[in-house]
Amino acid sequence: MAEWMQERLHSDYAQALRVGRVLYDSETEHQRLRLFENDRFGRVLTLDDVVQTTEADNFIYHEMMAHVPILAHGAARRVLIVGGGDGGLAREVLRHAAVTHVTMVEIDAGVVEFSRTYLPKLSDGAFDDPRLDLVIDDGAAFMARPGDLYDVILIDSTDPVGPGEVLFTESFYAHARNRLAEGGILVTQNGVPFLQPDELTATMRAFQALFADWGCYLCGVPSYAGGPMALGWATDGVARDVPLTTLQTRFAEAGLRTDYYTPEVHQAAFALPGYVRRLLP
């Protein structure tokens, strides 16, 4: 009989993935890493039995988290990634030739080494790019210290339990605001609003108190089940109002080949359904 991995992140809902060959199963200092093969999703990475990424659909999340703020900004040179140890987000950010420096802060060195070995398709050489500075550190502690400013800050965190919990606090977002350059943009992972409404509402309340322009945009990632996923958006600039024609020009000049992101999807992602809009304060 086939084994099934059951993800029970939510109290009233679970999803199951058929487990093929198990490639890795071990405890790190912070969490349990497991990697297995699935006929539909390819290699599936879980942390404490919660799906983090898959070979087949990771492009949706990573493209939308990276390209929306970078192309909206229009002149992003320095990018900070908190989390993202699988390297998928760094991969997409570094596809922008105009980005000159990426700092990636990951709390768990084991996740990085694991991903380099077992999920090389996700990072696709990003860890060897000379523009990437990998820092093994607690993201909240790094953000609280004085340091360089960034044009775009991307919080590619786990859900607000365990090591990822501190990355959803108002104090963390305030520190992130202090690390943004003028016109900089902060984007955060805010879960599936249908199943995690409080997570989105709490972040939006913090953003409302801290930023001139705040909200979220959506993307549908099959392995993050339960509806579309919300990515938080916060800036003191006017990047959300970039015209479609400008986004199209920037996209063409960047020479990107994407499988989900388009300038049209970029704009449409900010059009929120009623139930999500009502979660915003």
KABEL-V691907 format. One record per residue. N is the residue number from 0. RES is the residue in three letters. PHI is phi in whole degrees, -180 to 180 (NA if undefined). Layout:
<<N | RES | PHI> <N | RES | PHI>>
//
This chain:
<<0 | MET | NA> <1 | ALA | -69> <2 | GLU | -86> <3 | TRP | -122> <4 | MET | -90> <5 | GLN | -104> <6 | GLU | -94> <7 | ARG | -118> <8 | LEU | -65> <9 | HIS | -105> <10 | SER | -70> <11 | ASP | -118> <12 | TYR | -155> <13 | ALA | -140> <14 | GLN | -126> <15 | ALA | -131> <16 | LEU | -124> <17 | ARG | -68> <18 | VAL | -95> <19 | GLY | -90> <20 | ARG | -71> <21 | VAL | -86> <22 | LEU | -98> <23 | TYR | -162> <24 | ASP | -158> <25 | SER | -159> <26 | GLU | -92> <27 | THR | -99> <28 | GLU | -61> <29 | HIS | -110> <30 | GLN | -165> <31 | ARG | -95> <32 | LEU | -97> <33 | ARG | -140> <34 | LEU | -132> <35 | PHE | -142> <36 | GLU | -97> <37 | ASN | -136> <38 | ASP | -61> <39 | ARG | -86> <40 | PHE | -102> <41 | GLY | 73> <42 | ARG | -76> <43 | VAL | -119> <44 | LEU | -102> <45 | THR | -123> <46 | LEU | -120> <47 | ASP | 51> <48 | ASP | 63> <49 | VAL | -120> <50 | VAL | -62> <51 | GLN | -102> <52 | THR | -165> <53 | THR | -135> <54 | GLU | -62> <55 | ALA | -79> <56 | ASP | -120> <57 | ASN | -63> <58 | PHE | -60> <59 | ILE | -65> <60 | TYR | -61> <61 | HIS | -69> <62 | GLU | -64> <63 | MET | -73> <64 | MET | -72> <65 | ALA | -86> <66 | HIS | -77> <67 | VAL | -61> <68 | PRO | -69> <69 | ILE | -67> <70 | LEU | -76> <71 | ALA | -67> <72 | HIS | -65> <73 | GLY | 89> <74 | ALA | -144> <75 | ALA | -72> <76 | ARG | -117> <77 | ARG | -118> <78 | VAL | -127> <79 | LEU | -113> <80 | ILE | -113> <81 | VAL | -107> <82 | GLY | 92> <83 | GLY | 70> <84 | GLY | -62> <85 | ASP | -76> <86 | GLY | 88> <87 | GLY | -67> <88 | LEU | -71> <89 | ALA | -58> <90 | ARG | -55> <91 | GLU | -71> <92 | VAL | -61> <93 | LEU | -74> <94 | ARG | -71> <95 | HIS | -85> <96 | ALA | -62> <97 | ALA | -73> <98 | VAL | -76> <99 | THR | -98> <100 | HIS | -152> <101 | VAL | -128> <102 | THR | -101> <103 | MET | -120> <104 | VAL | -108> <105 | GLU | -127> <106 | ILE | -73> <107 | ASP | -118> <108 | ALA | -61> <109 | GLY | -63> <110 | VAL | -65> <111 | VAL | -64> <112 | GLU | -64> <113 | PHE | -60> <114 | SER | -68> <115 | ARG | -61> <116 | THR | -83> <117 | TYR | -106> <118 | LEU | -130> <119 | PRO | -64> <120 | LYS | -66> <121 | LEU | -70> <122 | SER | -79> <123 | ASP | 48> <124 | GLY | 90> <125 | ALA | -61> <126 | PHE | -68> <127 | ASP | -100> <128 | ASP | -73> <129 | PRO | -64> <130 | ARG | -79> <131 | LEU | -94> <132 | ASP | -111> <133 | LEU | -89> <134 | VAL | -119> <135 | ILE | -91> <136 | ASP | -166> <137 | ASP | -72> <138 | GLY | -61> <139 | ALA | -67> <140 | ALA | -65> <141 | PHE | -60> <142 | MET | -67> <143 | ALA | -74> <144 | ARG | -80> <145 | PRO | -62> <146 | GLY | -179> <147 | ASP | -63> <148 | LEU | -99> <149 | TYR | -131> <150 | ASP | -77> <151 | VAL | -137> <152 | ILE | -120> <153 | LEU | -119> <154 | ILE | -101> <155 | ASP | -96> <156 | SER | -97> <157 | THR | -75> <158 | ASP | -70> <159 | PRO | -74> <160 | VAL | -137> <161 | GLY | 64> <162 | PRO | -60> <163 | GLY | -83> <164 | GLU | -62> <165 | VAL | -69> <166 | LEU | -84> <167 | PHE | -120> <168 | THR | -99> <169 | GLU | -63> <170 | SER | -65> <171 | PHE | -64> <172 | TYR | -65> <173 | ALA | -66> <174 | HIS | -64> <175 | ALA | -62> <176 | ARG | -59> <177 | ASN | -69> <178 | ARG | -98> <179 | LEU | -89> <180 | ALA | -72> <181 | GLU | -57> <182 | GLY | 78> <183 | GLY | -71> <184 | ILE | -127> <185 | LEU | -109> <186 | VAL | -125> <187 | THR | -128> <188 | GLN | -85> <189 | ASN | -127> <190 | GLY | 71> <191 | VAL | -100> <192 | PRO | -58> <193 | PHE | -64> <194 | LEU | -104> <195 | GLN | -129> <196 | PRO | -62> <197 | ASP | -65> <198 | GLU | -62> <199 | LEU | -68> <200 | THR | -61> <201 | ALA | -63> <202 | THR | -66> <203 | MET | -66> <204 | ARG | -65> <205 | ALA | -65> <206 | PHE | -62> <207 | GLN | -59> <208 | ALA | -77> <209 | LEU | -110> <210 | PHE | -123> <211 | ALA | -73> <212 | ASP | -124> <213 | TRP | -148> <214 | GLY | 160> <215 | CYS | -153> <216 | TYR | -134> <217 | LEU | -121> <218 | CYS | -151> <219 | GLY | -101> <220 | VAL | -116> <221 | PRO | -53> <222 | SER | -79> <223 | TYR | -99> <224 | ALA | -74> <225 | GLY | 109> <226 | GLY | 120> <227 | PRO | -66> <228 | MET | -96> <229 | ALA | -101> <230 | LEU | -116> <231 | GLY | -70> <232 | TRP | -133> <233 | ALA | -150> <234 | THR | -163> <235 | ASP | -100> <236 | GLY | -98> <237 | VAL | -122> <238 | ALA | -65> <239 | ARG | -66> <240 | ASP | -92> <241 | VAL | -63> <242 | PRO | -63> <243 | LEU | -57> <244 | THR | -61> <245 | THR | -68> <246 | LEU | -60> <247 | GLN | -63> <248 | THR | -65> <249 | ARG | -63> <250 | PHE | -62> <251 | ALA | -65> <252 | GLU | -68> <253 | ALA | -72> <254 | GLY | 67> <255 | LEU | -80> <256 | ARG | -115> <257 | THR | -119> <258 | ASP | -106> <259 | TYR | -129> <260 | TYR | -65> <261 | THR | -142> <262 | PRO | -57> <263 | GLU | -68> <264 | VAL | -64> <265 | HIS | -52> <266 | GLN | -67> <267 | ALA | -67> <268 | ALA | -63> <269 | PHE | -85> <270 | ALA | -84> <271 | LEU | -96> <272 | PRO | -66> <273 | GLY | -56> <274 | TYR | -67> <275 | VAL | -77> <276 | ARG | -58> <277 | ARG | -73> <278 | LEU | -81> <279 | LEU | -84> <280 | PRO | -68>>
//
